[in-house]
Amino acid sequence: MIDAMNAVEAMPDPQERAKAISEVLAHQTARSKEWRKLRRDFVLGLRAQKPAVSYRKIAAMLGVSLGTVQDIERGYSGSGKNRPRKGEETPLPAGDVDGGSTAG
C-alpha cells in the first residue's frame, strides 16, 4: 500500500498526479468509518480474550501508541475535542464507532 502511495507521489505529470490523489482521497473518505470499525472490532476482540491482551501488546501489534489503543477501545477518534471530560462518560449513539468525528 505504501508503495502505491509513493508511486502516486512520483507521477511525473502534475495533472495525472492530482487526479490520482483525488481518487485516493475520495475512496479514503468513503472507507474511513468501516475501517475504523474493523480496527476497533479487532482491538475489542483481543481485549475480550481471557486473559485480555494488554494495551501495550496491541499497540505494538498495530504500530500505534498505547493511548491510541485505549481511544480505539473507547470508540474515540480524531483530536479529542468532542470527548467527554474526566468523570463524565457519554455513551456513543447506537452504531457510532468514532464518536461522530470524521478523522481517523
C-alpha positions as CSV (number, residue, x, y, z in Angstrom):
1,M,0.0,0.0,0.0
2,I,2.8,2.4,0.9
3,D,4.5,1.6,-2.5
4,A,1.3,2.6,-4.3
5,M,1.1,5.9,-2.4
6,N,4.8,6.5,-3.2
7,A,4.0,5.8,-6.9
8,V,1.3,8.4,-6.9
9,E,3.7,11.0,-5.5
10,A,6.3,10.0,-8.1
11,M,4.0,10.5,-11.0
12,P,5.7,13.0,-13.4
13,D,2.5,14.6,-14.8
14,P,1.1,17.0,-12.2
15,Q,-2.4,16.8,-13.6
16,E,-2.4,13.0,-13.5
17,R,-0.9,13.0,-10.0
18,A,-3.5,15.4,-8.7
19,K,-6.3,13.3,-10.3
20,A,-4.9,10.1,-8.7
21,I,-4.7,11.9,-5.3
22,S,-8.3,13.0,-5.7
23,E,-9.4,9.4,-6.3
24,V,-7.4,8.1,-3.3
25,L,-8.8,10.8,-1.0
26,A,-12.4,10.1,-2.2
27,H,-12.0,6.4,-1.5
28,Q,-10.4,7.0,1.8
29,T,-13.3,9.2,2.9
30,A,-15.8,6.5,1.9
31,R,-13.9,3.7,3.7
32,S,-12.8,5.5,6.9
33,K,-15.8,4.6,9.0
34,E,-15.8,1.0,8.0
35,W,-12.0,0.7,8.5
36,R,-12.2,2.3,12.0
37,K,-15.0,-0.2,12.8
38,L,-12.8,-3.2,11.6
39,R,-9.9,-1.9,13.6
40,R,-12.0,-1.4,16.7
41,D,-13.6,-4.9,16.4
42,F,-10.0,-6.3,16.3
43,V,-9.0,-4.4,19.4
44,L,-12.2,-5.3,21.3
45,G,-11.7,-9.0,20.3
46,L,-8.2,-9.0,21.8
47,R,-9.3,-7.2,24.9
48,A,-12.2,-9.7,25.4
49,Q,-9.8,-12.7,25.5
50,K,-9.2,-14.3,28.8
51,P,-6.7,-13.1,29.8
52,A,-7.1,-9.9,27.9
53,V,-4.3,-8.9,25.6
54,S,-2.5,-5.9,27.1
55,Y,-2.8,-2.4,25.6
56,R,1.0,-2.4,25.1
57,K,1.0,-5.6,23.2
58,I,-1.9,-4.4,21.0
59,A,-0.1,-1.1,20.4
60,A,3.0,-2.9,19.3
61,M,0.9,-5.2,17.0
62,L,-0.8,-2.2,15.3
63,G,2.2,0.2,15.4
64,V,0.3,2.8,17.4
65,S,0.6,4.3,20.9
66,L,-0.9,2.8,24.0
67,G,-3.2,5.8,24.3
68,T,-4.4,5.3,20.7
69,V,-5.3,1.7,21.6
70,Q,-7.3,2.9,24.6
71,D,-9.0,5.5,22.5
72,I,-9.9,2.8,19.9
73,E,-11.4,0.6,22.6
74,R,-13.5,3.5,23.9
75,G,-14.7,4.4,20.4
76,Y,-12.9,7.7,20.2
77,S,-11.1,9.1,17.2
78,G,-9.8,12.4,16.0
79,S,-8.4,15.2,18.0
80,G,-10.3,14.6,21.2
81,K,-12.2,17.9,21.3
82,N,-15.5,16.1,21.4
83,R,-14.6,13.6,24.1
84,P,-16.3,13.6,27.4
85,R,-14.5,15.4,30.2
86,K,-12.9,13.4,33.0
87,G,-15.7,11.9,35.1
88,E,-18.5,12.4,32.6
89,E,-18.9,9.3,30.4
90,T,-21.2,10.0,27.4
91,P,-22.4,6.8,25.7
92,L,-21.9,6.6,22.0
93,P,-25.0,6.6,19.8
94,A,-26.0,3.2,18.6
95,G,-23.8,2.1,15.7
96,D,-21.4,5.0,16.1
97,V,-17.8,3.7,16.5
98,D,-16.0,7.0,16.2
99,G,-17.8,9.4,18.4
100,G,-19.1,11.4,15.5
101,S,-15.7,12.5,14.4
102,T,-14.7,12.5,10.8
103,A,-11.0,12.0,11.5
104,G,-9.4,8.5,11.9
